[in-house]
Amino acid sequence: MNLYIYNFKLGEIPLIAGVLTDTDVLTINKNTLNPADLIELRIDMFEDTSLSHIENTFKIAKENFKKPIIATVRDVKEGGQKKITDRLSIYKAIIMFSDILDVEIGDENTMTEVKNICKIYKKLLIGSYHNFEFTPDDDFLDSIVLRGKELDADIVKIAVMAKDKEDLIKLTLFTHRHKEKGIITMSMGDKGLPSRVFNPVFGSLITYGYINHPSAPGQLSVSELLYIFRRLKIR
């Protein structure tokens, strides 16, 4: 697997993505983003979801932060903060200002359409799966990776809830088995918090941290993640 974002070869070192809203983009001191390698703009968490505002926010982020941008319009079925009906129009509008687009594997129509525009503009596609209730068994997780790759995702992202240590271990071992396929994995919740640090060691390409406020259960800040990675001598 040879995927590059700016000067980063994915998989060479654990990359840290900082999650931002539109309010963050317009108000944050850009030095706060120093620990982050990439930024994820969570459009479903924007205060204003008009197309003109979204476009302008992405332009500002691109110009001011000089970091690769992951564009995400999370579906409410998988943790999105608000229902946005025409997600495809948004992805089309911001693809020029983005480097990676994230679409749920369960929404095959949107994913197929977004992949088509990713090919035109030479952007990467993350096919994602989120489960806020439990960690599915290995056969199911295997099928998610397979389906994501069948839909031509460059990267498959799996985020599932960990209820105990066994769930945490299960996803870590799963990550190690699939590390050559281009995956991002994380166990959510307090029990899953160590996965934010350890899964990148076992093959997860990107870990997500918060800048101002967590966007998922069990998130650490980007500063904490970078500090831990440095202490562990993996950054």
C-alpha positions in Angstrom: 0.0 0.0 0.0 1.5 3.3 -1.1 -0.9 6.2 -0.2 0.5 9.7 0.3 -1.0 12.8 1.8 1.2 15.9 1.3 4.6 14.6 2.5 3.1 11.8 4.6 3.3 8.2 3.5 0.3 6.6 5.2 1.4 3.8 7.5 5.0 5.1 8.0 4.2 6.8 11.3 0.9 7.1 13.3 -0.9 10.2 12.1 -3.0 12.4 14.3 -6.2 14.1 12.9 -7.7 16.9 14.9 -11.5 17.3 14.6 -12.9 20.8 14.0 -16.3 22.5 13.5 -17.0 25.6 11.5 -16.9 27.7 14.7 -13.4 26.2 15.5 -12.1 27.1 12.0 -13.2 30.7 12.4 -12.0 31.3 16.0 -9.1 28.9 16.8 -5.5 30.0 17.1 -3.8 28.0 14.4 -0.9 27.2 16.8 -3.4 25.0 18.7 -3.3 22.7 15.7 0.5 22.1 15.8 0.1 18.6 17.3 -2.2 17.5 14.5 -1.0 16.2 11.2 -4.4 16.4 9.5 -7.7 18.1 10.3 -11.1 16.6 10.0 -13.9 19.0 9.3 -17.1 17.5 10.6 -19.8 19.2 8.5 -22.6 17.6 10.4 -21.4 19.5 13.5 -21.4 22.9 11.7 -23.7 25.6 13.1 -24.5 26.7 9.6 -24.9 24.0 6.9 -25.6 26.2 4.0 -23.5 25.3 1.0 -21.9 28.8 0.7 -20.9 28.8 4.4 -19.5 25.3 4.1 -17.4 26.2 1.1 -16.1 29.3 2.7 -15.2 27.5 5.9 -13.2 24.9 3.9 -11.4 27.7 1.9 -10.4 29.4 5.2 -9.2 26.2 6.7 -7.2 25.3 3.6 -5.5 28.8 3.5 -5.0 29.3 7.2 -4.0 25.9 8.5 -1.9 24.4 5.6 -2.8 20.9 6.6 -4.5 18.0 4.8 -8.2 18.1 5.3 -10.6 15.1 5.8 -14.2 16.1 4.8 -16.9 14.3 6.7 -20.7 14.7 6.6 -21.5 12.0 9.1 -24.9 10.3 8.6 -27.1 10.5 11.7 -27.4 6.7 11.6 -23.7 6.5 12.4 -23.3 9.3 14.9 -23.9 12.4 12.8 -25.0 15.4 14.9 -27.7 16.6 12.5 -29.6 15.3 9.5 -28.3 16.6 6.2 -30.2 15.4 3.2 -28.1 16.3 0.1 -24.7 15.2 1.3 -23.5 14.5 -2.3 -23.8 18.2 -3.3 -21.7 19.1 -0.3 -18.9 16.7 -1.1 -18.9 18.0 -4.7 -18.7 21.6 -3.5 -15.7 21.0 -1.1 -13.7 18.4 -2.9 -11.3 21.0 -4.3 -10.4 22.1 -0.7 -10.2 18.5 0.7 -7.6 15.7 0.5 -9.7 12.8 1.9 -13.5 12.3 1.9 -15.2 10.1 4.4 -18.5 8.3 3.5 -20.2 5.4 5.3 -19.9 2.0 3.6 -23.6 1.5 4.4 -24.6 4.3 2.1 -23.4 2.6 -1.1 -25.0 5.0 -3.5 -23.3 8.1 -2.0 -20.0 6.3 -1.6 -20.0 5.2 -5.3 -20.8 8.8 -6.4 -18.1 10.3 -4.1 -15.6 7.7 -5.4 -16.2 8.8 -8.9 -15.4 12.5 -8.1 -12.4 11.4 -6.0 -11.0 9.7 -9.1 -11.4 12.8 -11.1 -9.8 15.1 -8.6 -7.3 12.5 -7.3 -8.5 12.5 -3.7 -8.6 9.6 -1.3 -11.8 8.0 -0.1 -12.4 6.6 3.4 -15.3 4.1 3.6 -16.4 4.1 7.2 -18.4 2.0 9.6 -19.5 3.1 13.1 -21.3 1.1 15.8 -22.0 3.0 19.0 -23.5 0.0 20.8 -21.0 -2.9 20.6 -18.1 -4.5 18.9 -19.3 -7.0 16.2 -17.6 -10.4 15.7 -14.6 -10.9 13.4 -16.6 -12.3 10.6 -18.8 -9.2 10.4 -15.8 -6.9 10.7 -14.1 -8.9 7.9 -17.1 -8.3 5.7 -17.0 -4.6 6.4 -13.4 -4.4 5.1 -14.3 -6.6 2.1 -17.3 -4.5 1.2 -15.4 -1.2 1.6 -12.7 -2.5 -0.8 -15.3 -3.7 -3.2 -16.7 -0.2 -3.3 -13.1 1.0 -4.0 -12.4 2.7 -0.7 -8.7 3.6 -0.4 -9.0 3.3 3.4 -11.6 1.5 5.5 -12.4 3.0 8.9 -14.0 1.0 11.7 -15.1 2.6 14.9 -17.0 0.4 17.4 -18.0 0.5 21.0 -15.9 -1.4 23.5 -17.8 -2.8 26.5 -14.8 -4.6 28.1 -11.2 -5.4 27.7 -12.0 -8.3 25.4 -13.6 -6.0 22.9 -10.5 -3.8 23.0 -8.2 -6.8 22.4 -10.4 -8.2 19.6 -10.2 -5.0 17.5 -6.4 -4.6 18.2 -5.8 -8.2 16.8 -8.2 -7.4 13.9 -6.2 -4.3 13.1 -2.9 -6.3 13.1 -4.4 -8.9 10.7 -5.6 -6.3 8.2 -2.8 -3.8 8.5 -1.7 -4.2 4.9 -5.2 -3.3 3.5 -5.3 0.3 4.5 -7.4 0.6 7.6 -8.3 2.9 10.5 -9.7 1.4 13.6 -10.7 2.6 17.1 -12.6 1.3 20.0 -14.9 3.9 21.4 -15.9 4.6 25.0 -13.8 4.6 28.2 -12.9 1.0 27.8 -11.7 1.6 24.3 -9.6 4.7 25.0 -6.2 2.8 24.8 -7.0 1.9 21.2 -6.5 5.6 20.3 -2.8 5.0 21.1 -2.2 1.3 20.5 -4.1 0.6 17.3 -1.8 2.9 15.3 1.1 0.8 16.5 -0.6 -2.3 15.1 -1.5 -0.8 11.7 -4.3 1.8 12.0 -3.3 4.6 9.7 -4.8 7.6 11.6 -6.0 8.3 15.1 -8.5 11.1 15.9 -8.2 13.6 18.7 -10.1 16.6 19.7 -9.0 20.2 19.7 -11.7 21.9 21.8 -14.4 19.3 22.4 -14.5 15.5 21.9 -16.5 14.4 18.8 -16.7 10.7 19.9 -16.7 8.8 23.2 -13.2 8.1 24.6 -11.3 10.6 22.5 -8.0 12.1 23.7 -6.8 15.6 22.7 -4.3 15.9 19.9 -1.8 17.2 22.4 -2.2 14.2 24.6 -1.8 11.8 21.6 1.4 13.5 20.4 2.8 13.5 23.9 2.1 9.8 24.4 3.5 8.9 20.9 6.7 10.8 21.7 7.0 9.1 25.1 6.6 5.7 23.4 9.2 6.7 20.8 6.9 6.1 17.9 6.9 9.7 16.8 
